[in-house]
Amino acid sequence: MQSTPAPSPRLSRRTLLRATAGMAVGVPALATTDALLITPGWLSTTSLDLPPRRPAEGAAETRAATRLVQLSDLHLKTIGRLEEQILSAINKDPPDLLVVTGDAFDSARGVDVFAEFLAACPTRTTILGILGNWEYRSGIAPQQVARVYEQHGGRLLINESLTVDTSGGRLRVTGLDDLVEGRPRAEVAQPAERAEPHLLLAHCPGQRDQLGPHAQEEVDLILSGHTHGGQVAPFGIALLTPGGSGRYIRGWYEGGGPPMYVSRGLGMSTLPIRLGVTPELVEIRWRLS
């Protein structure tokens, strides 16, 4: 006796519409929850190991590497859970050099929070900072920002260079003014006699394409931020980057200029959301020679 095959299940039009409507509501709701509550507080750490770009002839390899930590685009409004994670990471293993590559705060209220943040950083770490576009927009004078750094053992660099001693050797650091709101002078990155490896801090990565040929030759590494990696980048695709970003979004760039790392930043600008790009603390171990 031949059995009758069971009927195939069929979705009614009403059931299909309900399922589609559920997805239409559920997917955006999940994305919104992620962008508002999950990704903005999910600190990630990027670790980079850099060899000497131009080792001196006949020089023995430096045993110790200089340790740098880059913080970019904090946009501080309060010391919350994310900021406590950042401070815990820095204090657990203090680096030789902590660089703040602009947009530490974005309103007059934020300058006091930034002072509180600097006070909680390790005291034996050298702290250097530069200005971003939002420090200018906050209405806080650069001289006041400089005093905040000085009060906590740091220094703000505005178109100036200095040499710092680290566990891995001496390092020349140049900090440029912001490309969008300030007046950067790339010629300060052209020392008359090149002696130490040279780190350039430039808030906007588009500054890389505006360095003169001599400055490009002098600089060994650029650290930048500003882009937030797009801040809203579903599936890693940045929908928009701010003016001054140039052709850069995030991560490591070589060719056509000095090597550059563009941080995804830590805070949020304009809109209190992050999607597809987690806050980033950058740790660098750099063998200077």
C-alpha positions, 0 to 999 in steps of 0.5 A: 500500500502506497503511503500519502506524502505529508503536505509541505508546511506553508506560510500564510501571507499573514504569518509572513507579514508578521515575521517580516514586521518583527524583523523590521522592528527587531533588527534596528532595535538591536542595532540601536541598543548596540550603538548606544549601550554596548559598543561605546563602552567596549574598550579594545586594545591594539598592540603594535611592535615596531622595529627601527625604521632606520637603524644606525649602521654598526649600532647594536640592537637596543634591548629594551623597547620604548613603550608608548600608549596613545589616547585619542578623542576622549571627548570627556564628559565624566569619569565613567566605566570606560574611563576607569577601564582606560586608567586601570590599563595605563596604571597596571603597566605604566608606559614610558610615554603617554600621548593624547592626540587631541579632542580630550574634551569638547566643552568648557565643562570637560576641562575639569574632567580632563584635569581629573583624568590626568591626575589619575594617570601614573606619575612616572609616565611622561605625558604629552598632548596636542590640540584637536578641533574640539578643544578649540570649539569648547572655547577654552584657550590653549594657554588654559589647556597647557596649564592643565597639562603642566599641573599634572606633570604633562606638556601640551605641544603646539607646533613644537618639538622636544626630546624625551628619554625613555627606557629604549633611548631618546625620542624626538616628539613633535606636536602640530596644531590642529589642521581644521581649527588651528594653524599647523606649521609642518616646518617644525618637524624639520630639525637641522640635525637629525639625531633621534627617532622622530615621532609626529603627533597630528590630530587630523590624519590628513596632515600627513599629505601636507607635510613637505618633503623634508618633514616626510624624510625626518619623521619616523612615525605619525600618530593621529586620530580625529576620524573615530574610525567613522564612529558609525561604521556598520560591518566596518564600513565608515559612512562618514568621516570629518573634515581633515581626515583626508583619505584615511579612516583608521589603522596602519598606513604606509607608502606615500609618506611616513608610517602612520597609525590612525586611532579609532579614538575612545569617545563620541563626537556630535552623536552619543553612538558608536556602531561597528567601531569599538573604542581603542587604546593603542599600545606601541612597543618601539625599538628605537635602534 
